[in-house]
Amino acid sequence: MFYKTTATLAAAAMLLSGAAWAETVEVKMLNRGEAGTMVFEPAFVQIAPGDTVKFVPTDKSHNAESMEEMMPEGAEPFKGKINEEIDVTFDVEGLYGVKCLPHFAMGMVMTIAVGENVEVPADYLEGRLPRNAKKRFEEQLENL
């Protein structure tokens, strides 16, 4: 009985220690920031699998949502509501494109890189992207 209890406690400690190492990164959704108007700040983050990004609508009329054509295979899409905070935990390694739907055409996008050795897929910026959004994605990808 003693060994069974000890083994159970050890297993629980290992599981909990992994959760203790996960980080949360806060991203503000702004009308105006250091990079101009209608921006996520920061616009690029690199995190480890299991980390969480907290999207905060610092200014009104913003949301954060994944772009299905710009995320790794097997990753779960997400869509926050306008003016509401959303926490998203990223478990699948790769690149994620994120947009604010109301301000997408104005270039309100960001990039999240999950993992250490993230590479840009050859077709990552293909498809229908507004000019301002594509330009900001290109700038963000220079951080890799």
Helices and strands as residue ranges (DSSP letters): H 2-21, E 24-33, E 36-41, E 44-47, E 52-56, E 65-66, G 68-70, E 86-89, E 94-99, G 101-103, E 109-114, H 131-141
